[in-house]
């Protein structure tokens, strides 16, 4: 959630329209940063022909490769292109979950 204090709005010289425009831009930037989720592994492979398909846990932002036991098994998640997940700031599982 984006919060603006009255002092920040006044010091930035923003009126209500400026605050709403700033919120809209910030929300659009967050939405654009999220990788495309595919419903199935085969659809993901077609959508990322030159990239590795990984399973992204959407609750944690951690992705798992095919060789990992949690691949496709977390409660919330989807198949994504690895490069898109990396660009969105998601990271690969480490340690025993790798």
Biopython code that builds the backbone (N, CA, C, O; Angstrom):
import numpy as np
from Bio.PDB.StructureBuilder import StructureBuilder

atoms = [
    (1, "UNK", "N", (0.846, -1.172, 0.000)),
    (1, "UNK", "CA", (0.000, 0.000, 0.000)),
    (1, "UNK", "C", (0.890, 1.233, 0.000)),
    (1, "UNK", "O", (1.900, 1.280, 0.702)),
    (2, "UNK", "N", (0.514, 2.219, -0.784)),
    (2, "UNK", "CA", (1.263, 3.462, -0.876)),
    (2, "UNK", "C", (0.588, 4.479, 0.024)),
    (2, "UNK", "O", (-0.624, 4.686, -0.046)),
    (3, "UNK", "N", (1.392, 5.112, 0.873)),
    (3, "UNK", "CA", (0.840, 6.118, 1.781)),
    (3, "UNK", "C", (1.579, 7.438, 1.576)),
    (3, "UNK", "O", (2.802, 7.458, 1.436)),
    (4, "UNK", "N", (0.838, 8.523, 1.559)),
    (4, "UNK", "CA", (1.410, 9.850, 1.451)),
    (4, "UNK", "C", (1.033, 10.641, 2.693)),
    (4, "UNK", "O", (-0.134, 10.651, 3.087)),
    (5, "UNK", "N", (1.995, 11.300, 3.310)),
    (5, "UNK", "CA", (1.672, 12.176, 4.432)),
    (5, "UNK", "C", (1.295, 13.545, 3.885)),
    (5, "UNK", "O", (1.679, 13.900, 2.771)),
    (6, "UNK", "N", (0.553, 14.301, 4.657)),
    (6, "UNK", "CA", (0.162, 15.648, 4.231)),
    (6, "UNK", "C", (1.394, 16.512, 4.001)),
    (6, "UNK", "O", (1.430, 17.304, 3.060)),
    (7, "UNK", "N", (2.409, 16.365, 4.860)),
    (7, "UNK", "CA", (3.636, 17.155, 4.710)),
    (7, "UNK", "C", (4.344, 16.829, 3.405)),
    (7, "UNK", "O", (4.866, 17.727, 2.743)),
    (8, "UNK", "N", (4.370, 15.545, 3.023)),
    (8, "UNK", "CA", (5.032, 15.152, 1.777)),
    (8, "UNK", "C", (4.301, 15.718, 0.573)),
    (8, "UNK", "O", (4.928, 16.143, -0.398)),
    (9, "UNK", "N", (2.965, 15.725, 0.634)),
    (9, "UNK", "CA", (2.178, 16.267, -0.468)),
    (9, "UNK", "C", (2.409, 17.757, -0.608)),
    (9, "UNK", "O", (2.587, 18.256, -1.719)),
    (10, "UNK", "N", (2.410, 18.482, 0.518)),
    (10, "UNK", "CA", (2.627, 19.931, 0.489)),
    (10, "UNK", "C", (4.038, 20.259, 0.024)),
    (10, "UNK", "O", (4.222, 21.137, -0.819)),
    (11, "UNK", "N", (5.049, 19.557, 0.568)),
    (11, "UNK", "CA", (6.430, 19.873, 0.209)),
    (11, "UNK", "C", (6.730, 19.536, -1.250)),
    (11, "UNK", "O", (7.584, 20.169, -1.870)),
    (12, "UNK", "N", (6.038, 18.549, -1.796)),
    (12, "UNK", "CA", (6.249, 18.192, -3.199)),
    (12, "UNK", "C", (5.423, 19.066, -4.134)),
    (12, "UNK", "O", (5.589, 19.005, -5.352)),
    (13, "UNK", "N", (4.537, 19.875, -3.573)),
    (13, "UNK", "CA", (3.692, 20.741, -4.378)),
    (13, "UNK", "C", (2.613, 19.976, -5.125)),
    (13, "UNK", "O", (2.134, 20.422, -6.168)),
    (14, "UNK", "N", (2.233, 18.830, -4.594)),
    (14, "UNK", "CA", (1.211, 18.015, -5.250)),
    (14, "UNK", "C", (-0.161, 18.325, -4.678)),
    (14, "UNK", "O", (-0.325, 18.458, -3.465)),
    (15, "UNK", "N", (-1.125, 18.436, -5.544)),
    (15, "UNK", "CA", (-2.509, 18.501, -5.108)),
    (15, "UNK", "C", (-3.059, 17.087, -5.098)),
    (15, "UNK", "O", (-2.308, 16.128, -5.277)),
    (16, "UNK", "N", (-4.348, 16.949, -4.892)),
    (16, "UNK", "CA", (-4.975, 15.633, -4.887)),
    (16, "UNK", "C", (-4.755, 14.923, -6.221)),
    (16, "UNK", "O", (-4.496, 13.719, -6.242)),
    (17, "UNK", "N", (-4.855, 15.644, -7.320)),
    (17, "UNK", "CA", (-4.659, 15.026, -8.639)),
    (17, "UNK", "C", (-3.233, 14.495, -8.781)),
    (17, "UNK", "O", (-3.021, 13.433, -9.366)),
    (18, "UNK", "N", (-2.261, 15.227, -8.251)),
    (18, "UNK", "CA", (-0.869, 14.780, -8.308)),
    (18, "UNK", "C", (-0.640, 13.523, -7.495)),
    (18, "UNK", "O", (0.093, 12.628, -7.917)),
    (19, "UNK", "N", (-1.265, 13.453, -6.327)),
    (19, "UNK", "CA", (-1.145, 12.266, -5.479)),
    (19, "UNK", "C", (-1.762, 11.060, -6.174)),
    (19, "UNK", "O", (-1.163, 9.985, -6.191)),
    (20, "UNK", "N", (-2.954, 11.225, -6.748)),
    (20, "UNK", "CA", (-3.609, 10.114, -7.439)),
    (20, "UNK", "C", (-2.799, 9.660, -8.647)),
    (20, "UNK", "O", (-2.693, 8.460, -8.900)),
    (21, "UNK", "N", (-2.229, 10.596, -9.394)),
    (21, "UNK", "CA", (-1.407, 10.233, -10.547)),
    (21, "UNK", "C", (-0.165, 9.477, -10.101)),
    (21, "UNK", "O", (0.234, 8.506, -10.744)),
    (22, "UNK", "N", (0.452, 9.913, -9.003)),
    (22, "UNK", "CA", (1.645, 9.242, -8.485)),
    (22, "UNK", "C", (1.299, 7.832, -8.034)),
    (22, "UNK", "O", (2.064, 6.900, -8.282)),
    (23, "UNK", "N", (0.152, 7.660, -7.371)),
    (23, "UNK", "CA", (-0.285, 6.325, -6.947)),
    (23, "UNK", "C", (-0.530, 5.427, -8.150)),
    (23, "UNK", "O", (-0.141, 4.259, -8.143)),
    (24, "UNK", "N", (-1.168, 5.962, -9.176)),
    (24, "UNK", "CA", (-1.463, 5.175, -10.370)),
    (24, "UNK", "C", (-0.178, 4.707, -11.042)),
    (24, "UNK", "O", (-0.086, 3.553, -11.459)),
    (25, "UNK", "N", (0.798, 5.574, -11.150)),
    (25, "UNK", "CA", (2.077, 5.222, -11.760)),
    (25, "UNK", "C", (2.775, 4.152, -10.930)),
    (25, "UNK", "O", (3.317, 3.199, -11.490)),
    (26, "UNK", "N", (2.774, 4.289, -9.614)),
    (26, "UNK", "CA", (3.436, 3.318, -8.750)),
    (26, "UNK", "C", (2.772, 1.953, -8.838)),
    (26, "UNK", "O", (3.462, 0.934, -8.885)),
    (27, "UNK", "N", (1.451, 1.917, -8.862)),
    (27, "UNK", "CA", (0.732, 0.646, -8.964)),
    (27, "UNK", "C", (0.983, 0.006, -10.326)),
    (27, "UNK", "O", (1.160, -1.210, -10.408)),
    (28, "UNK", "N", (1.001, 0.789, -11.380)),
    (28, "UNK", "CA", (1.269, 0.251, -12.719)),
    (28, "UNK", "C", (2.679, -0.313, -12.808)),
    (28, "UNK", "O", (2.891, -1.334, -13.461)),
    (29, "UNK", "N", (3.640, 0.329, -12.167)),
    (29, "UNK", "CA", (5.020, -0.164, -12.186)),
    (29, "UNK", "C", (5.131, -1.498, -11.465)),
    (29, "UNK", "O", (5.859, -2.382, -11.916)),
    (30, "UNK", "N", (4.426, -1.658, -10.360)),
    (30, "UNK", "CA", (4.442, -2.932, -9.628)),
    (30, "UNK", "C", (3.800, -4.025, -10.466)),
    (30, "UNK", "O", (4.325, -5.137, -10.533)),
    (31, "UNK", "N", (2.678, -3.730, -11.103)),
    (31, "UNK", "CA", (1.998, -4.728, -11.925)),
    (31, "UNK", "C", (2.849, -5.134, -13.117)),
    (31, "UNK", "O", (2.865, -6.305, -13.497)),
    (32, "UNK", "N", (3.556, -4.179, -13.709)),
    (32, "UNK", "CA", (4.395, -4.481, -14.871)),
    (32, "UNK", "C", (5.594, -5.339, -14.488)),
    (32, "UNK", "O", (6.123, -6.067, -15.328)),
    (33, "UNK", "N", (6.028, -5.266, -13.244)),
    (33, "UNK", "CA", (7.210, -6.001, -12.818)),
    (33, "UNK", "C", (6.920, -7.475, -12.557)),
    (33, "UNK", "O", (7.855, -8.271, -12.472)),
    (34, "UNK", "N", (5.664, -7.855, -12.430)),
    (34, "UNK", "CA", (5.317, -9.239, -12.134)),
    (34, "UNK", "C", (5.448, -10.095, -13.391)),
    (34, "UNK", "O", (4.981, -9.701, -14.459)),
    (35, "UNK", "N", (6.084, -11.272, -13.271)),
    (35, "UNK", "CA", (6.209, -12.134, -14.447)),
    (35, "UNK", "C", (4.867, -12.747, -14.837)),
    (35, "UNK", "O", (3.971, -12.879, -14.003)),
    (36, "UNK", "N", (4.734, -13.118, -16.109)),
    (36, "UNK", "CA", (3.524, -13.764, -16.606)),
    (36, "UNK", "C", (3.470, -15.180, -16.054)),
    (36, "UNK", "O", (4.445, -15.923, -16.163)),
    (37, "UNK", "N", (2.340, -15.562, -15.461)),
    (37, "UNK", "CA", (2.141, -16.915, -14.926)),
    (37, "UNK", "C", (1.389, -17.759, -15.942)),
    (37, "UNK", "O", (0.372, -17.335, -16.491)),
    (38, "UNK", "N", (1.901, -18.953, -16.184)),
    (38, "UNK", "CA", (1.257, -19.887, -17.094)),
    (38, "UNK", "C", (0.548, -20.966, -16.289)),
    (38, "UNK", "O", (0.999, -21.337, -15.206)),
    (39, "UNK", "N", (-0.562, -21.470, -16.818)),
    (39, "UNK", "CA", (-1.359, -22.482, -16.124)),
    (39, "UNK", "C", (-0.716, -23.862, -16.124)),
    (39, "UNK", "O", (-0.948, -24.660, -15.215)),
    (40, "UNK", "N", (0.084, -24.141, -17.134)),
    (40, "UNK", "CA", (0.697, -25.470, -17.215)),
    (40, "UNK", "C", (2.153, -25.338, -17.645)),
    (40, "UNK", "O", (2.575, -24.314, -18.183)),
    (41, "UNK", "N", (2.898, -26.391, -17.394)),
    (41, "UNK", "CA", (4.308, -26.398, -17.772)),
    (41, "UNK", "C", (4.469, -26.340, -19.292)),
    (41, "UNK", "O", (5.359, -25.657, -19.798)),
    (42, "UNK", "N", (3.619, -27.047, -20.011)),
    (42, "UNK", "CA", (3.730, -27.053, -21.476)),
    (42, "UNK", "C", (3.407, -25.682, -22.065)),
    (42, "UNK", "O", (4.043, -25.260, -23.030)),
    (43, "UNK", "N", (2.438, -24.992, -21.503)),
    (43, "UNK", "CA", (2.127, -23.636, -21.949)),
    (43, "UNK", "C", (3.294, -22.700, -21.664)),
    (43, "UNK", "O", (3.616, -21.834, -22.476)),
    (44, "UNK", "N", (3.919, -22.876, -20.518)),
    (44, "UNK", "CA", (5.070, -22.046, -20.157)),
    (44, "UNK", "C", (6.236, -22.299, -21.102)),
    (44, "UNK", "O", (6.925, -21.361, -21.501)),
    (45, "UNK", "N", (6.463, -23.560, -21.463)),
    (45, "UNK", "CA", (7.553, -23.880, -22.385)),
    (45, "UNK", "C", (7.312, -23.238, -23.751)),
    (45, "UNK", "O", (8.255, -22.787, -24.401)),
    (46, "UNK", "N", (6.059, -23.196, -24.182)),
    (46, "UNK", "CA", (5.730, -22.532, -25.443)),
    (46, "UNK", "C", (5.899, -21.015, -25.319)),
    (46, "UNK", "O", (6.271, -20.345, -26.283)),
    (47, "UNK", "N", (5.626, -20.486, -24.137)),
    (47, "UNK", "CA", (5.731, -19.042, -23.901)),
    (47, "UNK", "C", (7.152, -18.554, -23.672)),
    (47, "UNK", "O", (7.433, -17.370, -23.858)),
    (48, "UNK", "N", (8.042, -19.435, -23.276)),
    (48, "UNK", "CA", (9.461, -19.076, -23.072)),
    (48, "UNK", "C", (10.350, -20.100, -23.784)),
    (48, "UNK", "O", (11.040, -20.883, -23.131)),
    (49, "UNK", "N", (10.336, -20.095, -25.108)),
    (49, "UNK", "CA", (11.067, -21.125, -25.845)),
    (49, "UNK", "C", (12.584, -21.087, -25.649)),
    (49, "UNK", "O", (13.242, -22.119, -25.780)),
    (50, "UNK", "N", (13.137, -19.947, -25.345)),
    (50, "UNK", "CA", (14.588, -19.815, -25.180)),
    (50, "UNK", "C", (14.989, -19.585, -23.735)),
    (50, "UNK", "O", (16.058, -19.037, -23.466)),
    (51, "UNK", "N", (14.148, -19.997, -22.809)),
    (51, "UNK", "CA", (14.400, -19.749, -21.389)),
    (51, "UNK", "C", (14.016, -20.987, -20.583)),
    (51, "UNK", "O", (13.332, -21.879, -21.083)),
    (52, "UNK", "N", (14.461, -21.028, -19.342)),
    (52, "UNK", "CA", (14.129, -22.112, -18.435)),
    (52, "UNK", "C", (12.791, -21.818, -17.769)),
    (52, "UNK", "O", (12.548, -20.693, -17.332)),
    (53, "UNK", "N", (11.936, -22.810, -17.690)),
    (53, "UNK", "CA", (10.658, -22.669, -16.989)),
    (53, "UNK", "C", (10.887, -23.039, -15.527)),
    (53, "UNK", "O", (11.490, -24.070, -15.227)),
    (54, "UNK", "N", (10.406, -22.201, -14.630)),
    (54, "UNK", "CA", (10.520, -22.459, -13.194)),
    (54, "UNK", "C", (9.146, -22.326, -12.558)),
    (54, "UNK", "O", (8.242, -21.720, -13.132)),
    (55, "UNK", "N", (8.995, -22.902, -11.357)),
    (55, "UNK", "CA", (7.757, -22.759, -10.585)),
    (55, "UNK", "C", (7.979, -21.631, -9.588)),
    (55, "UNK", "O", (8.902, -21.699, -8.776)),
    (56, "UNK", "N", (7.153, -20.601, -9.637)),
    (56, "UNK", "CA", (7.274, -19.457, -8.745)),
    (56, "UNK", "C", (6.240, -19.537, -7.641)),
    (56, "UNK", "O", (5.040, -19.565, -7.914)),
    (57, "UNK", "N", (6.693, -19.574, -6.394)),
    (57, "UNK", "CA", (5.805, -19.493, -5.247)),
    (57, "UNK", "C", (5.438, -18.019, -5.107)),
    (57, "UNK", "O", (6.283, -17.201, -4.743)),
    (58, "UNK", "N", (4.202, -17.682, -5.390)),
    (58, "UNK", "CA", (3.801, -16.279, -5.403)),
    (58, "UNK", "C", (3.702, -15.663, -4.007)),
    (58, "UNK", "O", (3.712, -14.439, -3.875)),
    (59, "UNK", "N", (3.608, -16.481, -2.976)),
    (59, "UNK", "CA", (3.592, -15.940, -1.609)),
    (59, "UNK", "C", (4.966, -15.459, -1.178)),
    (59, "UNK", "O", (5.082, -14.462, -0.465)),
    (60, "UNK", "N", (6.012, -16.161, -1.608)),
    (60, "UNK", "CA", (7.361, -15.858, -1.130)),
    (60, "UNK", "C", (8.254, -15.202, -2.160)),
    (60, "UNK", "O", (9.259, -14.591, -1.797)),
    (61, "UNK", "N", (7.917, -15.310, -3.443)),
    (61, "UNK", "CA", (8.782, -14.773, -4.490)),
    (61, "UNK", "C", (10.011, -15.646, -4.724)),
    (61, "UNK", "O", (11.022, -15.179, -5.249)),
    (62, "UNK", "N", (9.918, -16.903, -4.336)),
    (62, "UNK", "CA", (11.025, -17.848, -4.523)),
    (62, "UNK", "C", (10.617, -18.838, -5.607)),
    (62, "UNK", "O", (9.503, -19.360, -5.601)),
    (63, "UNK", "N", (11.550, -19.091, -6.551)),
    (63, "UNK", "CA", (11.219, -20.042, -7.601)),
    (63, "UNK", "C", (12.040, -21.314, -7.478)),
    (63, "UNK", "O", (13.128, -21.332, -6.903)),
    (64, "UNK", "N", (11.472, -22.390, -8.045)),
    (64, "UNK", "CA", (12.055, -23.725, -7.965)),
    (64, "UNK", "C", (12.234, -24.282, -9.369)),
    (64, "UNK", "O", (11.366, -24.117, -10.226)),
    (65, "UNK", "N", (13.366, -24.944, -9.599)),
    (65, "UNK", "CA", (13.637, -25.578, -10.893)),
    (65, "UNK", "C", (12.974, -26.955, -10.945)),
    (65, "UNK", "O", (12.505, -27.469, -9.930)),
    (66, "UNK", "N", (12.942, -27.537, -12.129)),
    (66, "UNK", "CA", (12.303, -28.825, -12.362)),
    (66, "UNK", "C", (12.832, -29.928, -11.457)),
    (66, "UNK", "O", (12.065, -30.800, -11.048)),
    (67, "UNK", "N", (14.110, -29.917, -11.135)),
    (67, "UNK", "CA", (14.720, -30.990, -10.351)),
    (67, "UNK", "C", (14.431, -30.901, -8.852)),
    (67, "UNK", "O", (14.883, -31.755, -8.089)),
    (68, "UNK", "N", (13.700, -29.902, -8.428)),
    (68, "UNK", "CA", (13.428, -29.684, -7.003)),
    (68, "UNK", "C", (12.060, -30.246, -6.634)),
    (68, "UNK", "O", (11.118, -30.153, -7.421)),
    (69, "UNK", "N", (11.945, -30.824, -5.449)),
    (69, "UNK", "CA", (10.686, -31.463, -5.031)),
    (69, "UNK", "C", (9.512, -30.495, -4.946)),
    (69, "UNK", "O", (8.366, -30.928, -5.066)),
    (70, "UNK", "N", (9.749, -29.223, -4.746)),
    (70, "UNK", "CA", (8.645, -28.261, -4.627)),
    (70, "UNK", "C", (8.199, -27.697, -5.976)),
    (70, "UNK", "O", (7.291, -26.867, -6.032)),
    (71, "UNK", "N", (8.821, -28.134, -7.044)),
    (71, "UNK", "CA", (8.453, -27.671, -8.387)),
    (71, "UNK", "C", (6.993, -28.043, -8.657)),
    (71, "UNK", "O", (6.642, -29.222, -8.706)),
    (72, "UNK", "N", (6.157, -27.036, -8.831)),
    (72, "UNK", "CA", (4.747, -27.257, -9.119)),
    (72, "UNK", "C", (3.912, -27.693, -7.935)),
    (72, "UNK", "O", (2.766, -28.107, -8.111)),
    (73, "UNK", "N", (4.462, -27.610, -6.719)),
    (73, "UNK", "CA", (3.746, -28.165, -5.567)),
    (73, "UNK", "C", (3.409, -27.179, -4.454)),
    (73, "UNK", "O", (2.793, -27.586, -3.469)),
    (74, "UNK", "N", (3.773, -25.930, -4.558)),
    (74, "UNK", "CA", (3.397, -25.000, -3.489)),
    (74, "UNK", "C", (1.914, -24.647, -3.652)),
    (74, "UNK", "O", (1.358, -24.774, -4.743)),
    (75, "UNK", "N", (1.286, -24.209, -2.571)),
    (75, "UNK", "CA", (-0.155, -23.918, -2.604)),
    (75, "UNK", "C", (-0.489, -22.786, -3.563)),
    (75, "UNK", "O", (-1.510, -22.823, -4.249)),
    (76, "UNK", "N", (0.366, -21.793, -3.606)),
    (76, "UNK", "CA", (0.130, -20.649, -4.495)),
    (76, "UNK", "C", (1.339, -20.484, -5.387)),
    (76, "UNK", "O", (2.470, -20.398, -4.907)),
    (77, "UNK", "N", (1.103, -20.442, -6.672)),
    (77, "UNK", "CA", (2.213, -20.259, -7.583)),
    (77, "UNK", "C", (1.815, -20.500, -9.018)),
    (77, "UNK", "O", (0.645, -20.703, -9.346)),
    (78, "UNK", "N", (2.827, -20.470, -9.863)),
    (78, "UNK", "CA", (2.592, -20.687, -11.284)),
    (78, "UNK", "C", (3.905, -20.887, -11.997)),
    (78, "UNK", "O", (4.976, -20.612, -11.457)),
    (79, "UNK", "N", (3.804, -21.369, -13.214)),
    (79, "UNK", "CA", (4.978, -21.564, -14.057)),
    (79, "UNK", "C", (5.322, -20.232, -14.706)),
    (79, "UNK", "O", (4.446, -19.546, -15.234)),
    (80, "UNK", "N", (6.598, -19.868, -14.666)),
    (80, "UNK", "CA", (7.062, -18.606, -15.234)),
    (80, "UNK", "C", (8.400, -18.818, -15.938)),
    (80, "UNK", "O", (9.070, -19.832, -15.738)),
    (81, "UNK", "N", (8.772, -17.853, -16.758)),
    (81, "UNK", "CA", (10.099, -17.863, -17.387)),
    (81, "UNK", "C", (11.105, -17.383, -16.337)),
    (81, "UNK", "O", (10.847, -16.408, -15.631)),
    (82, "UNK", "N", (12.236, -18.055, -16.234)),
    (82, "UNK", "CA", (13.247, -17.718, -15.230)),
    (82, "UNK", "C", (13.724, -16.280, -15.390)),
    (82, "UNK", "O", (13.868, -15.567, -14.398)),
    (83, "UNK", "N", (13.970, -15.848, -16.612)),
    (83, "UNK", "CA", (14.458, -14.479, -16.816)),
    (83, "UNK", "C", (13.437, -13.436, -16.362)),
    (83, "UNK", "O", (13.815, -12.386, -15.842)),
    (84, "UNK", "N", (12.145, -13.718, -16.555)),
    (84, "UNK", "CA", (11.100, -12.790, -16.100)),
    (84, "UNK", "C", (11.029, -12.761, -14.578)),
    (84, "UNK", "O", (10.824, -11.704, -13.980)),
    (85, "UNK", "N", (11.198, -13.929, -13.952)),
    (85, "UNK", "CA", (11.203, -13.984, -12.480)),
    (85, "UNK", "C", (12.390, -13.208, -11.924)),
    (85, "UNK", "O", (12.252, -12.462, -10.955)),
    (86, "UNK", "N", (13.561, -13.385, -12.541)),
    (86, "UNK", "CA", (14.750, -12.645, -12.103)),
    (86, "UNK", "C", (14.553, -11.142, -12.257)),
    (86, "UNK", "O", (14.916, -10.366, -11.373)),
    (87, "UNK", "N", (13.979, -10.741, -13.380)),
    (87, "UNK", "CA", (13.746, -9.310, -13.640)),
    (87, "UNK", "C", (12.762, -8.704, -12.641)),
    (87, "UNK", "O", (12.845, -7.516, -12.330)),
    (88, "UNK", "N", (11.835, -9.514, -12.139)),
    (88, "UNK", "CA", (10.839, -9.036, -11.172)),
    (88, "UNK", "C", (11.373, -9.017, -9.744)),
    (88, "UNK", "O", (10.689, -8.567, -8.824)),
    (89, "UNK", "N", (12.614, -9.514, -9.563)),
    (89, "UNK", "CA", (13.192, -9.510, -8.223)),
    (89, "UNK", "C", (12.955, -10.789, -7.446)),
    (89, "UNK", "O", (13.289, -10.866, -6.263)),
    (90, "UNK", "N", (12.382, -11.795, -8.093)),
    (90, "UNK", "CA", (12.198, -13.083, -7.421)),
    (90, "UNK", "C", (13.555, -13.787, -7.389)),
    (90, "UNK", "O", (14.461, -13.450, -8.152)),
    (91, "UNK", "N", (13.682, -14.781, -6.483)),
    (91, "UNK", "CA", (14.983, -15.447, -6.362)),
    (91, "UNK", "C", (14.828, -16.946, -6.307)),
    (91, "UNK", "O", (13.763, -17.474, -5.986)),
    (92, "UNK", "N", (15.916, -17.619, -6.627)),
    (92, "UNK", "CA", (15.923, -19.077, -6.635)),
    (92, "UNK", "C", (16.005, -19.615, -5.213)),
    (92, "UNK", "O", (16.626, -19.011, -4.339)),
    (93, "UNK", "N", (15.368, -20.761, -4.999)),
    (93, "UNK", "CA", (15.425, -21.424, -3.688)),
    (93, "UNK", "C", (16.860, -21.805, -3.360)),
    (93, "UNK", "O", (17.645, -22.151, -4.243)),
    (94, "UNK", "N", (17.186, -21.736, -2.088)),
    (94, "UNK", "CA", (18.536, -22.065, -1.619)),
    (94, "UNK", "C", (18.481, -23.239, -0.659)),
    (94, "UNK", "O", (17.411, -23.596, -0.166)),
    (95, "UNK", "N", (19.629, -23.839, -0.394)),
    (95, "UNK", "CA", (19.725, -24.900, 0.611)),
    (95, "UNK", "C", (18.999, -26.155, 0.209)),
    (95, "UNK", "O", (19.029, -26.551, -0.956)),
    (96, "UNK", "N", (18.338, -26.793, 1.173)),
    (96, "UNK", "CA", (17.684, -28.073, 0.926)),
    (96, "UNK", "C", (16.491, -27.953, -0.022)),
    (96, "UNK", "O", (16.058, -28.952, -0.596)),
    (97, "UNK", "N", (15.957, -26.748, -0.194)),
    (97, "UNK", "CA", (14.829, -26.534, -1.106)),
    (97, "UNK", "C", (15.278, -26.298, -2.539)),
    (97, "UNK", "O", (14.451, -26.075, -3.423)),
    (98, "UNK", "N", (16.553, -26.344, -2.765)),
    (98, "UNK", "CA", (17.107, -26.033, -4.070)),
    (98, "UNK", "C", (16.926, -27.128, -5.054)),
    (98, "UNK", "O", (17.347, -27.001, -6.204)),
]
sb = StructureBuilder()
sb.init_structure("model")
sb.init_model(0)
sb.init_chain("A")
sb.init_seg("    ")
for serial, (resi, resn, name, xyz) in enumerate(atoms, 1):
    if name == "N":
        sb.init_residue(resn, " ", resi, " ")
    sb.init_atom(name, np.array(xyz, "f"), 0.0, 1.0, " ", f" {name:<3s}", serial, name[0])
structure = sb.get_structure()
